[in-house]
Amino acid sequence: MHDGVPGADAQGVEMPTPRLRVLIADDHVPTRTALREHLEQGGIEVCAEAGTGAQAIDAALSTRPDVCLIDMRMPDDGGILATETIRQALPSAKVVLMTATPDEEGALAAARAGADGYLDKNMDPRRLPQVVKAVAAGQAAYPRRLTHSLLRAIRQSNPERLGN
């Protein structure tokens, strides 16, 4: 911000706001297509797509997205390994794991892998751009119904660090 104008350069000239860049990784092409459409309708750029965990890692390293949407269960090592690898290589990138069958075990695995979110693929797709933007802004996106279970599992796994 210069001269009190948000998004302006030193001469006060309005600078375009960079678009949010997202990587989509899912082994089902129709799912990737639908995700792309909803994200683009929400003003989000899809910078890369991948069909396996290994492809997701390669695409993330080459395109450096702001947010990676990764299917939890894909051919090869899937979403968990991709999440861990991307988070180590690109600490500023946010990662959201997606699944058609959200459960406590999956949510805990996602959290342990460093995922910023864990989404049900059956969610209202019109909400996807809003959720991705929230994650990019630093918010976590885990289903409310699993939050209590996640906290309980974390507390049980390391009670001495949590003061229990």
N, C-alpha and C positions, 0 to 999 in steps of 0.2 A: 504494500500500500504506500503510495507516494502522494504528497499533497492532499492527503485525506481522501483519496479516491481509491476504493478497493479495486484491485486488478489493474492499476495504472502503473506505467513505468516512471522513470525519473523525470521525464518531460511532461507527465500528466496524461500521456496517450493511453487510452483504454487497451489493455492486453486481453486477448481471448483466454478464457479459462480452459485449461487442458481437460480433455475428456478423460473420464475414468476408463482404464484399459483392463479388459478381463480375458482370461484364458478359460476355455471350456474343455473339460476332459471327461468323455463318456464313451463307452464302446458302442452305443446305439446312435447311429446317425440321426434318426428322427428326433431323438431327445436333444441332441446337440442343436439341431435346426430350430426346434421350438424354443430352447433356451436363448439362442442367438436372437430370434425374432423379438422375444419379450425384452431382452436387454437393450437391443437397438431402439425399440419403441420408447424405452425409458431414457434415451440419450447416452447410452453406454456403448463404448467401442469394444467389439470382440476382436482382440489382436491375434488370437491363435485358437486352434482346435486340436484335440488329440483323442485317440481312440484307445490308448493304453497308458498305464502308469509311466512307463519309460518314455513314451512320446510326450507325456505331460511335462516330465522333468526337462527334456530337451527343449520343448517349446517355451517353457518358463525361463530357462537360462538364456535363450536367444532373444526373446521378446520382452522380458522383464515386466510382466503385467503388475497392475496394482492389486488385483484380486484374482485368485485361481478358484474356479468352481470345479471340483473333482468328484467323480463318482467313486463311492467307497469300494465297490466291487467291480473290478475290471480285469481283463486278461493280464497276465504277468503278475506282478506283485501288488497291483491295485493301488487304491487311494491312500492307504496308510503310509506305505513306503514313499510314495510320491510326495505326500504332505511333509514327512520328516525331512526328505532331501531338499525340497524347495525351501522350507523354513530355514534350514542350515545355510543354503547357498544364497538365498535372497531374504534376509531377515525383515526387510521392510514390506515384503509382499504378504498380503493377507490370504489365507486359505480357508475355503468353506467346503466341507465334505457333504456330499448328497447321497441319499439312500432312499429306496422305495420302501424299506422296512425299518424305520427308526426304532431303536430300542436302547435300553440302559447300557448294555455292553458296547454297542456301537458308539454311543455318545461318549462313553468313557475312553474308548480307544481313540476317538477323534481328538478329544481334549489332551490325552497323553501324547499324541503325535504332534500337537501344537496347532491344531485347527482353530481358527477363530469362529467357526460356525459349523453347524451340523443340521442340514435341512432335509425335510421330507420332500421327495420328488413330487408328491401328490399335493403339495401346497398350492394355493391359488397363484398361478403364474404371473398374474398382474402385480403381485406383491414383490416379485423377484428384484426388479430394479431398486426398489426402496430398501430391501434387505441388503443388497450388495453395496449400495451407497452408505448404509449405516455401518457395515463391516469395514469398508474403506476408511471411514471416519473414526474407527477405533472401537466400535461396539462389538460385543459378542452376539452370535445368533444361534442359540440353542433352544430347542422346544421347551416351553415353560413346564410342561408336564414331566420333563426329565431333569429339571434343574435340581430339585430336592435330592433325587437319587445320585446325581453327580456330586453334589456337595457331601453327601453321606459317604460315598465311596472314597472321595479324596481325604476326608477326615479319618476314615478307618485305615487308609493306606499309610498315613503318616501322622499319627496322633501327637507325637512329641513335638513336632514343628508347629503344630496348631495350638499348643498349650492345653491339650486335653489330658 
